[in-house]
Each structure stands twice: as C-alpha cells, then as structure tokens.
Amino acid sequence: MATTESTEGKRGPQRIGAPAAMRHAAGQLAQLLGCELGAVSALKATDEGWSADVEVVEIERIPDTASVMASYRVQLDAQGELLGYERIRRYARGQIDR
C-alpha cells in the first residue's frame, strides 16, 4: 500500500486520484451487478474516500432507446475499495431530465 509523509511526520494511506476512483467505482459495480456500464455521471471526494454516481444498463432492449438504465451511488474508501452502493434511479435510456 502506498503511503505519504504528512507535515507531522506520520505515515498514512494515500488517497487515489479522481481518474482511478472513477475506474474503481465503475468496474467494481459492473462486476457485482453483471451489467453493462453506461458512464460515471458524478464523482466527489468525501471524508471516507469517494462517492460516485454510475449509470448501468439494467435491461437491454431493442431499440437501444427502450433499454432500462439505472443510476447507482457508489461509496469507495480512500484506496478505491467498495464500501457500499445503492440504486438511486431507474429510467428509460432515451429519457431526458427536465
């Protein structure tokens, strides 16, 4: 595990960067759900690590615009390990927010 020196000389785990956090959030959620990834639509640093909103295809239909999408909020620790997730929204792929 990578460590960093703080100004007080203590060593602690290093927080992964935003690009790595996005990859970790999307990859771990896709693996758990067995769904096709859409996109990471939000990412923010938290006291515990990272929070990301990840879009996935829950039900694939033809045409694509009829597919059912879902938005999941994913919580990661500072090193990018999954702490938890919850589905926050389901919608048709072609739906546009108002």
Backbone as XML, in Angstrom:
<?xml version="1.0"?>
<chain id="A" units="angstrom">
  <residue number="1" name="MET">
    <atom name="N" x="0.844" y="-1.176" z="0.000"/>
    <atom name="CA" x="0.000" y="0.000" z="0.000"/>
    <atom name="C" x="0.884" y="1.231" z="0.000"/>
  </residue>
  <residue number="2" name="ALA">
    <atom name="N" x="0.546" y="2.224" z="-0.815"/>
    <atom name="CA" x="1.323" y="3.461" z="-0.893"/>
    <atom name="C" x="1.090" y="4.315" z="0.342"/>
  </residue>
  <residue number="3" name="THR">
    <atom name="N" x="2.123" y="5.015" z="0.762"/>
    <atom name="CA" x="1.995" y="5.909" z="1.908"/>
    <atom name="C" x="2.565" y="7.264" z="1.550"/>
  </residue>
  <residue number="4" name="THR">
    <atom name="N" x="2.185" y="8.248" z="2.358"/>
    <atom name="CA" x="2.706" y="9.593" z="2.173"/>
    <atom name="C" x="3.165" y="10.128" z="3.517"/>
  </residue>
  <residue number="5" name="GLU">
    <atom name="N" x="4.069" y="11.084" z="3.487"/>
    <atom name="CA" x="4.526" y="11.760" z="4.697"/>
    <atom name="C" x="3.654" y="12.981" z="4.913"/>
  </residue>
  <residue number="6" name="SER">
    <atom name="N" x="3.087" y="13.130" z="6.112"/>
    <atom name="CA" x="2.351" y="14.351" z="6.416"/>
    <atom name="C" x="3.318" y="15.357" z="7.009"/>
  </residue>
  <residue number="7" name="THR">
    <atom name="N" x="2.838" y="16.557" z="7.254"/>
    <atom name="CA" x="3.701" y="17.593" z="7.813"/>
    <atom name="C" x="4.131" y="17.255" z="9.229"/>
  </residue>
  <residue number="8" name="GLU">
    <atom name="N" x="3.424" y="16.346" z="9.887"/>
    <atom name="CA" x="3.769" y="15.951" z="11.246"/>
    <atom name="C" x="4.690" y="14.740" z="11.260"/>
  </residue>
  <residue number="9" name="GLY">
    <atom name="N" x="5.058" y="14.215" z="10.093"/>
    <atom name="CA" x="5.956" y="13.077" z="10.015"/>
    <atom name="C" x="5.253" y="11.737" z="10.143"/>
  </residue>
  <residue number="10" name="LYS">
    <atom name="N" x="3.925" y="11.706" z="10.251"/>
    <atom name="CA" x="3.184" y="10.448" z="10.351"/>
    <atom name="C" x="2.947" y="9.900" z="8.955"/>
  </residue>
  <residue number="11" name="ARG">
    <atom name="N" x="2.892" y="8.577" z="8.860"/>
    <atom name="CA" x="2.641" y="7.934" z="7.577"/>
    <atom name="C" x="1.206" y="7.435" z="7.562"/>
  </residue>
  <residue number="12" name="GLY">
    <atom name="N" x="0.567" y="7.567" z="6.412"/>
    <atom name="CA" x="-0.806" y="7.106" z="6.278"/>
    <atom name="C" x="-1.075" y="6.688" z="4.853"/>
  </residue>
  <residue number="13" name="PRO">
    <atom name="N" x="-2.212" y="6.008" z="4.618"/>
    <atom name="CA" x="-2.544" y="5.585" z="3.260"/>
    <atom name="C" x="-2.815" y="6.785" z="2.370"/>
  </residue>
  <residue number="14" name="GLN">
    <atom name="N" x="-2.433" y="6.662" z="1.114"/>
    <atom name="CA" x="-2.609" y="7.733" z="0.137"/>
    <atom name="C" x="-3.954" y="7.571" z="-0.562"/>
  </residue>
  <residue number="15" name="ARG">
    <atom name="N" x="-4.679" y="8.681" z="-0.751"/>
    <atom name="CA" x="-5.950" y="8.665" z="-1.476"/>
    <atom name="C" x="-5.651" y="8.524" z="-2.974"/>
  </residue>
  <residue number="16" name="ILE">
    <atom name="N" x="-6.376" y="7.623" z="-3.638"/>
    <atom name="CA" x="-6.232" y="7.506" z="-5.083"/>
    <atom name="C" x="-6.797" y="8.758" z="-5.741"/>
  </residue>
  <residue number="17" name="GLY">
    <atom name="N" x="-6.374" y="9.029" z="-6.956"/>
    <atom name="CA" x="-6.845" y="10.193" z="-7.688"/>
    <atom name="C" x="-8.215" y="9.973" z="-8.301"/>
  </residue>
  <residue number="18" name="ALA">
    <atom name="N" x="-8.804" y="11.053" z="-8.810"/>
    <atom name="CA" x="-10.146" y="11.004" z="-9.383"/>
    <atom name="C" x="-10.270" y="10.028" z="-10.564"/>
  </residue>
  <residue number="19" name="PRO">
    <atom name="N" x="-9.344" y="10.009" z="-11.518"/>
    <atom name="CA" x="-9.494" y="9.049" z="-12.627"/>
    <atom name="C" x="-9.511" y="7.593" z="-12.140"/>
  </residue>
  <residue number="20" name="ALA">
    <atom name="N" x="-8.645" y="7.266" z="-11.201"/>
    <atom name="CA" x="-8.612" y="5.898" z="-10.663"/>
    <atom name="C" x="-9.886" y="5.603" z="-9.884"/>
  </residue>
  <residue number="21" name="ALA">
    <atom name="N" x="-10.399" y="6.578" z="-9.135"/>
    <atom name="CA" x="-11.644" y="6.392" z="-8.378"/>
    <atom name="C" x="-12.801" y="6.104" z="-9.327"/>
  </residue>
  <residue number="22" name="MET">
    <atom name="N" x="-12.848" y="6.804" z="-10.460"/>
    <atom name="CA" x="-13.907" y="6.556" z="-11.450"/>
    <atom name="C" x="-13.826" y="5.131" z="-11.990"/>
  </residue>
  <residue number="23" name="ARG">
    <atom name="N" x="-12.618" y="4.686" z="-12.332"/>
    <atom name="CA" x="-12.441" y="3.321" z="-12.851"/>
    <atom name="C" x="-12.819" y="2.282" z="-11.792"/>
  </residue>
  <residue number="24" name="HIS">
    <atom name="N" x="-12.403" y="2.496" z="-10.549"/>
    <atom name="CA" x="-12.723" y="1.558" z="-9.471"/>
    <atom name="C" x="-14.231" y="1.473" z="-9.244"/>
  </residue>
  <residue number="25" name="ALA">
    <atom name="N" x="-14.898" y="2.630" z="-9.174"/>
    <atom name="CA" x="-16.347" y="2.653" z="-8.933"/>
    <atom name="C" x="-17.090" y="1.907" z="-10.030"/>
  </residue>
  <residue number="26" name="ALA">
    <atom name="N" x="-16.790" y="2.216" z="-11.280"/>
    <atom name="CA" x="-17.474" y="1.595" z="-12.413"/>
    <atom name="C" x="-17.163" y="0.107" z="-12.499"/>
  </residue>
  <residue number="27" name="GLY">
    <atom name="N" x="-15.905" y="-0.247" z="-12.377"/>
    <atom name="CA" x="-15.503" y="-1.640" z="-12.524"/>
    <atom name="C" x="-16.057" y="-2.544" z="-11.437"/>
  </residue>
  <residue number="28" name="GLN">
    <atom name="N" x="-15.991" y="-2.100" z="-10.187"/>
    <atom name="CA" x="-16.481" y="-2.932" z="-9.084"/>
    <atom name="C" x="-18.000" y="-3.090" z="-9.140"/>
  </residue>
  <residue number="29" name="LEU">
    <atom name="N" x="-18.726" y="-2.013" z="-9.493"/>
    <atom name="CA" x="-20.181" y="-2.111" z="-9.590"/>
    <atom name="C" x="-20.587" y="-3.034" z="-10.734"/>
  </residue>
  <residue number="30" name="ALA">
    <atom name="N" x="-19.963" y="-2.893" z="-11.897"/>
    <atom name="CA" x="-20.284" y="-3.756" z="-13.039"/>
    <atom name="C" x="-20.037" y="-5.221" z="-12.698"/>
  </residue>
  <residue number="31" name="GLN">
    <atom name="N" x="-18.956" y="-5.492" z="-11.980"/>
    <atom name="CA" x="-18.647" y="-6.866" z="-11.597"/>
    <atom name="C" x="-19.705" y="-7.422" z="-10.642"/>
  </residue>
  <residue number="32" name="LEU">
    <atom name="N" x="-20.142" y="-6.627" z="-9.682"/>
    <atom name="CA" x="-21.153" y="-7.085" z="-8.726"/>
    <atom name="C" x="-22.516" y="-7.310" z="-9.376"/>
  </residue>
  <residue number="33" name="LEU">
    <atom name="N" x="-22.924" y="-6.377" z="-10.237"/>
    <atom name="CA" x="-24.258" y="-6.437" z="-10.824"/>
    <atom name="C" x="-24.326" y="-7.278" z="-12.088"/>
  </residue>
  <residue number="34" name="GLY">
    <atom name="N" x="-23.186" y="-7.470" z="-12.751"/>
    <atom name="CA" x="-23.187" y="-8.189" z="-14.016"/>
    <atom name="C" x="-23.892" y="-7.415" z="-15.111"/>
  </residue>
  <residue number="35" name="CYS">
    <atom name="N" x="-23.827" y="-6.083" z="-15.042"/>
    <atom name="CA" x="-24.487" y="-5.208" z="-16.015"/>
    <atom name="C" x="-23.469" y="-4.492" z="-16.878"/>
  </residue>
  <residue number="36" name="GLU">
    <atom name="N" x="-23.933" y="-4.038" z="-18.046"/>
    <atom name="CA" x="-23.104" y="-3.215" z="-18.930"/>
    <atom name="C" x="-23.031" y="-1.796" z="-18.367"/>
  </residue>
  <residue number="37" name="LEU">
    <atom name="N" x="-21.832" y="-1.233" z="-18.365"/>
    <atom name="CA" x="-21.653" y="0.127" z="-17.862"/>
    <atom name="C" x="-22.144" y="1.150" z="-18.865"/>
  </residue>
  <residue number="38" name="GLY">
    <atom name="N" x="-22.730" y="2.240" z="-18.339"/>
    <atom name="CA" x="-23.080" y="3.385" z="-19.162"/>
    <atom name="C" x="-21.996" y="4.434" z="-19.008"/>
  </residue>
  <residue number="39" name="ALA">
    <atom name="N" x="-21.917" y="5.050" z="-17.838"/>
    <atom name="CA" x="-20.947" y="6.120" z="-17.588"/>
    <atom name="C" x="-20.894" y="6.424" z="-16.101"/>
  </residue>
  <residue number="40" name="VAL">
    <atom name="N" x="-19.834" y="7.114" z="-15.697"/>
    <atom name="CA" x="-19.776" y="7.688" z="-14.356"/>
    <atom name="C" x="-20.266" y="9.125" z="-14.531"/>
  </residue>
  <residue number="41" name="SER">
    <atom name="N" x="-21.417" y="9.438" z="-13.929"/>
    <atom name="CA" x="-22.026" y="10.748" z="-14.154"/>
    <atom name="C" x="-21.695" y="11.761" z="-13.064"/>
  </residue>
  <residue number="42" name="ALA">
    <atom name="N" x="-21.133" y="11.309" z="-11.948"/>
    <atom name="CA" x="-20.739" y="12.228" z="-10.875"/>
    <atom name="C" x="-19.659" y="11.562" z="-10.033"/>
  </residue>
  <residue number="43" name="LEU">
    <atom name="N" x="-18.760" y="12.389" z="-9.508"/>
    <atom name="CA" x="-17.691" y="11.902" z="-8.628"/>
    <atom name="C" x="-17.316" y="13.029" z="-7.684"/>
  </residue>
  <residue number="44" name="LYS">
    <atom name="N" x="-17.236" y="12.704" z="-6.378"/>
    <atom name="CA" x="-16.770" y="13.719" z="-5.438"/>
    <atom name="C" x="-16.012" y="13.060" z="-4.296"/>
  </residue>
  <residue number="45" name="ALA">
    <atom name="N" x="-15.026" y="13.778" z="-3.801"/>
    <atom name="CA" x="-14.248" y="13.312" z="-2.663"/>
    <atom name="C" x="-15.095" y="13.475" z="-1.402"/>
  </residue>
  <residue number="46" name="THR">
    <atom name="N" x="-14.985" y="12.496" z="-0.491"/>
    <atom name="CA" x="-15.673" y="12.557" z="0.796"/>
    <atom name="C" x="-14.636" y="12.366" z="1.897"/>
  </residue>
  <residue number="47" name="ASP">
    <atom name="N" x="-15.062" y="12.504" z="3.136"/>
    <atom name="CA" x="-14.157" y="12.270" z="4.262"/>
    <atom name="C" x="-13.640" y="10.833" z="4.280"/>
  </residue>
  <residue number="48" name="GLU">
    <atom name="N" x="-14.477" y="9.881" z="3.835"/>
    <atom name="CA" x="-14.107" y="8.460" z="3.847"/>
    <atom name="C" x="-13.333" y="8.042" z="2.608"/>
  </residue>
  <residue number="49" name="GLY">
    <atom name="N" x="-13.490" y="8.787" z="1.499"/>
    <atom name="CA" x="-12.838" y="8.408" z="0.243"/>
    <atom name="C" x="-13.487" y="9.094" z="-0.934"/>
  </residue>
  <residue number="50" name="TRP">
    <atom name="N" x="-14.399" y="8.360" z="-1.624"/>
    <atom name="CA" x="-15.045" y="8.878" z="-2.824"/>
    <atom name="C" x="-16.503" y="8.446" z="-2.877"/>
  </residue>
  <residue number="51" name="SER">
    <atom name="N" x="-17.335" y="9.264" z="-3.505"/>
    <atom name="CA" x="-18.722" y="8.933" z="-3.819"/>
    <atom name="C" x="-18.901" y="9.150" z="-5.316"/>
  </residue>
  <residue number="52" name="ALA">
    <atom name="N" x="-19.463" y="8.166" z="-6.002"/>
    <atom name="CA" x="-19.647" y="8.268" z="-7.451"/>
    <atom name="C" x="-21.048" y="7.819" z="-7.832"/>
  </residue>
  <residue number="53" name="ASP">
    <atom name="N" x="-21.616" y="8.457" z="-8.846"/>
    <atom name="CA" x="-22.873" y="8.003" z="-9.437"/>
    <atom name="C" x="-22.515" y="7.310" z="-10.747"/>
  </residue>
  <residue number="54" name="VAL">
    <atom name="N" x="-22.920" y="6.050" z="-10.865"/>
    <atom name="CA" x="-22.574" y="5.230" z="-12.021"/>
    <atom name="C" x="-23.853" y="4.797" z="-12.723"/>
  </residue>
  <residue number="55" name="GLU">
    <atom name="N" x="-23.906" y="5.006" z="-14.038"/>
    <atom name="CA" x="-25.048" y="4.606" z="-14.852"/>
    <atom name="C" x="-24.773" y="3.228" z="-15.448"/>
  </residue>
  <residue number="56" name="VAL">
    <atom name="N" x="-25.760" y="2.335" z="-15.366"/>
    <atom name="CA" x="-25.624" y="0.994" z="-15.941"/>
    <atom name="C" x="-26.875" y="0.650" z="-16.743"/>
  </residue>
  <residue number="57" name="VAL">
    <atom name="N" x="-26.719" y="-0.277" z="-17.681"/>
    <atom name="CA" x="-27.851" y="-0.814" z="-18.437"/>
    <atom name="C" x="-28.378" y="-1.997" z="-17.638"/>
  </residue>
  <residue number="58" name="GLU">
    <atom name="N" x="-29.577" y="-1.866" z="-17.048"/>
    <atom name="CA" x="-30.148" y="-2.961" z="-16.263"/>
    <atom name="C" x="-30.879" y="-3.972" z="-17.135"/>
  </residue>
  <residue number="59" name="ILE">
    <atom name="N" x="-31.634" y="-3.479" z="-18.126"/>
    <atom name="CA" x="-32.364" y="-4.354" z="-19.042"/>
    <atom name="C" x="-32.109" y="-3.858" z="-20.462"/>
  </residue>
  <residue number="60" name="GLU">
    <atom name="N" x="-31.465" y="-4.688" z="-21.258"/>
    <atom name="CA" x="-31.139" y="-4.307" z="-22.630"/>
    <atom name="C" x="-32.295" y="-4.683" z="-23.550"/>
  </residue>
  <residue number="61" name="ARG">
    <atom name="N" x="-32.735" y="-3.704" z="-24.349"/>
    <atom name="CA" x="-33.845" y="-3.923" z="-25.279"/>
    <atom name="C" x="-33.484" y="-3.385" z="-26.654"/>
  </residue>
  <residue number="62" name="ILE">
    <atom name="N" x="-34.281" y="-3.797" z="-27.636"/>
    <atom name="CA" x="-34.124" y="-3.282" z="-28.998"/>
    <atom name="C" x="-35.402" y="-2.530" z="-29.320"/>
  </residue>
  <residue number="63" name="PRO">
    <atom name="N" x="-35.326" y="-1.282" z="-29.734"/>
    <atom name="CA" x="-34.129" y="-0.476" z="-29.946"/>
    <atom name="C" x="-33.486" y="-0.062" z="-28.622"/>
  </residue>
  <residue number="64" name="ASP">
    <atom name="N" x="-32.238" y="0.418" z="-28.707"/>
    <atom name="CA" x="-31.479" y="0.826" z="-27.516"/>
    <atom name="C" x="-32.223" y="1.835" z="-26.655"/>
  </residue>
  <residue number="65" name="THR">
    <atom name="N" x="-32.999" y="2.709" z="-27.275"/>
    <atom name="CA" x="-33.703" y="3.739" z="-26.512"/>
    <atom name="C" x="-34.764" y="3.158" z="-25.586"/>
  </residue>
  <residue number="66" name="ALA">
    <atom name="N" x="-35.120" y="1.889" z="-25.777"/>
    <atom name="CA" x="-36.088" y="1.232" z="-24.911"/>
    <atom name="C" x="-35.415" y="0.512" z="-23.736"/>
  </residue>
  <residue number="67" name="SER">
    <atom name="N" x="-34.094" y="0.471" z="-23.720"/>
    <atom name="CA" x="-33.366" y="-0.186" z="-22.623"/>
    <atom name="C" x="-33.631" y="0.529" z="-21.302"/>
  </residue>
  <residue number="68" name="VAL">
    <atom name="N" x="-33.601" y="-0.228" z="-20.217"/>
    <atom name="CA" x="-33.797" y="0.336" z="-18.882"/>
    <atom name="C" x="-32.431" y="0.593" z="-18.260"/>
  </residue>
  <residue number="69" name="MET">
    <atom name="N" x="-32.209" y="1.844" z="-17.882"/>
    <atom name="CA" x="-30.965" y="2.281" z="-17.256"/>
    <atom name="C" x="-31.201" y="2.463" z="-15.765"/>
  </residue>
  <residue number="70" name="ALA">
    <atom name="N" x="-30.120" y="2.443" z="-15.004"/>
    <atom name="CA" x="-30.209" y="2.729" z="-13.571"/>
    <atom name="C" x="-28.988" y="3.527" z="-13.152"/>
  </residue>
  <residue number="71" name="SER">
    <atom name="N" x="-29.207" y="4.386" z="-12.192"/>
    <atom name="CA" x="-28.131" y="5.187" z="-11.616"/>
    <atom name="C" x="-27.880" y="4.670" z="-10.203"/>
  </residue>
  <residue number="72" name="TYR">
    <atom name="N" x="-26.628" y="4.327" z="-9.934"/>
    <atom name="CA" x="-26.234" y="3.815" z="-8.619"/>
    <atom name="C" x="-25.261" y="4.783" z="-7.962"/>
  </residue>
  <residue number="73" name="ARG">
    <atom name="N" x="-25.423" y="5.008" z="-6.675"/>
    <atom name="CA" x="-24.454" y="5.784" z="-5.900"/>
    <atom name="C" x="-23.513" y="4.772" z="-5.241"/>
  </residue>
  <residue number="74" name="VAL">
    <atom name="N" x="-22.227" y="4.925" z="-5.518"/>
    <atom name="CA" x="-21.194" y="4.005" z="-5.060"/>
    <atom name="C" x="-20.288" y="4.736" z="-4.067"/>
  </residue>
  <residue number="75" name="GLN">
    <atom name="N" x="-20.040" y="4.126" z="-2.908"/>
    <atom name="CA" x="-19.138" y="4.684" z="-1.901"/>
    <atom name="C" x="-17.843" y="3.875" z="-1.901"/>
  </residue>
  <residue number="76" name="LEU">
    <atom name="N" x="-16.712" y="4.573" z="-2.024"/>
    <atom name="CA" x="-15.397" y="3.941" z="-2.012"/>
    <atom name="C" x="-14.578" y="4.489" z="-0.861"/>
  </residue>
  <residue number="77" name="ASP">
    <atom name="N" x="-13.643" y="3.671" z="-0.340"/>
    <atom name="CA" x="-12.709" y="4.199" z="0.647"/>
    <atom name="C" x="-11.607" y="4.961" z="-0.086"/>
  </residue>
  <residue number="78" name="ALA">
    <atom name="N" x="-10.664" y="5.507" z="0.656"/>
    <atom name="CA" x="-9.617" y="6.353" z="0.066"/>
    <atom name="C" x="-8.740" y="5.598" z="-0.931"/>
  </residue>
  <residue number="79" name="GLN">
    <atom name="N" x="-8.655" y="4.270" z="-0.803"/>
    <atom name="CA" x="-7.845" y="3.471" z="-1.713"/>
    <atom name="C" x="-8.655" y="2.901" z="-2.881"/>
  </residue>
  <residue number="80" name="GLY">
    <atom name="N" x="-9.956" y="3.219" z="-2.945"/>
    <atom name="CA" x="-10.784" y="2.788" z="-4.064"/>
    <atom name="C" x="-11.528" y="1.491" z="-3.859"/>
  </residue>
  <residue number="81" name="GLU">
    <atom name="N" x="-11.536" y="0.963" z="-2.636"/>
    <atom name="CA" x="-12.269" y="-0.278" z="-2.374"/>
    <atom name="C" x="-13.733" y="0.043" z="-2.086"/>
  </residue>
  <residue number="82" name="LEU">
    <atom name="N" x="-14.630" y="-0.763" z="-2.630"/>
    <atom name="CA" x="-16.065" y="-0.561" z="-2.489"/>
    <atom name="C" x="-16.502" y="-0.698" z="-1.038"/>
  </residue>
  <residue number="83" name="LEU">
    <atom name="N" x="-17.198" y="0.317" z="-0.528"/>
    <atom name="CA" x="-17.772" y="0.273" z="0.821"/>
    <atom name="C" x="-19.264" y="-0.032" z="0.761"/>
  </residue>
  <residue number="84" name="GLY">
    <atom name="N" x="-19.937" y="0.426" z="-0.288"/>
    <atom name="CA" x="-21.365" y="0.196" z="-0.420"/>
    <atom name="C" x="-21.897" y="0.839" z="-1.683"/>
  </residue>
  <residue number="85" name="TYR">
    <atom name="N" x="-23.137" y="0.468" z="-2.042"/>
    <atom name="CA" x="-23.783" y="1.070" z="-3.200"/>
    <atom name="C" x="-25.284" y="0.983" z="-3.015"/>
  </residue>
  <residue number="86" name="GLU">
    <atom name="N" x="-26.005" y="1.877" z="-3.711"/>
    <atom name="CA" x="-27.460" y="1.842" z="-3.705"/>
    <atom name="C" x="-27.986" y="2.375" z="-5.030"/>
  </residue>
  <residue number="87" name="ARG">
    <atom name="N" x="-29.089" y="1.776" z="-5.495"/>
    <atom name="CA" x="-29.715" y="2.282" z="-6.714"/>
    <atom name="C" x="-30.520" y="3.511" z="-6.338"/>
  </residue>
  <residue number="88" name="ILE">
    <atom name="N" x="-30.305" y="4.611" z="-7.065"/>
    <atom name="CA" x="-31.000" y="5.854" z="-6.736"/>
    <atom name="C" x="-32.030" y="6.252" z="-7.794"/>
  </residue>
  <residue number="89" name="ARG">
    <atom name="N" x="-31.986" y="5.588" z="-8.959"/>
    <atom name="CA" x="-32.914" y="5.972" z="-10.025"/>
    <atom name="C" x="-32.935" y="4.913" z="-11.115"/>
  </residue>
  <residue number="90" name="ARG">
    <atom name="N" x="-34.120" y="4.681" z="-11.717"/>
    <atom name="CA" x="-34.264" y="3.858" z="-12.927"/>
    <atom name="C" x="-34.974" y="4.692" z="-13.975"/>
  </residue>
  <residue number="91" name="TYR">
    <atom name="N" x="-34.586" y="4.510" z="-15.238"/>
    <atom name="CA" x="-35.173" y="5.324" z="-16.291"/>
    <atom name="C" x="-34.950" y="4.657" z="-17.639"/>
  </residue>
  <residue number="92" name="ALA">
    <atom name="N" x="-35.755" y="5.068" z="-18.624"/>
    <atom name="CA" x="-35.575" y="4.582" z="-19.999"/>
    <atom name="C" x="-34.354" y="5.276" z="-20.594"/>
  </residue>
  <residue number="93" name="ARG">
    <atom name="N" x="-33.571" y="4.556" z="-21.364"/>
    <atom name="CA" x="-32.320" y="5.108" z="-21.927"/>
    <atom name="C" x="-32.544" y="6.411" z="-22.680"/>
  </residue>
  <residue number="94" name="GLY">
    <atom name="N" x="-33.606" y="6.557" z="-23.406"/>
    <atom name="CA" x="-33.855" y="7.747" z="-24.190"/>
    <atom name="C" x="-34.438" y="8.912" z="-23.398"/>
  </residue>
  <residue number="95" name="GLN">
    <atom name="N" x="-34.688" y="8.713" z="-22.111"/>
    <atom name="CA" x="-35.312" y="9.765" z="-21.287"/>
    <atom name="C" x="-34.326" y="10.907" z="-21.004"/>
  </residue>
  <residue number="96" name="ILE">
    <atom name="N" x="-34.827" y="12.123" z="-21.095"/>
    <atom name="CA" x="-34.023" y="13.312" z="-20.806"/>
    <atom name="C" x="-34.564" y="13.955" z="-19.542"/>
  </residue>
  <residue number="97" name="ASP">
    <atom name="N" x="-33.652" y="14.342" z="-18.620"/>
    <atom name="CA" x="-34.085" y="15.032" z="-17.394"/>
    <atom name="C" x="-34.693" y="16.384" z="-17.727"/>
  </residue>
  <residue number="98" name="ARG">
    <atom name="N" x="-35.661" y="16.764" z="-16.917"/>
    <atom name="CA" x="-36.306" y="18.073" z="-17.115"/>
    <atom name="C" x="-35.616" y="19.127" z="-16.313"/>
  </residue>
</chain>
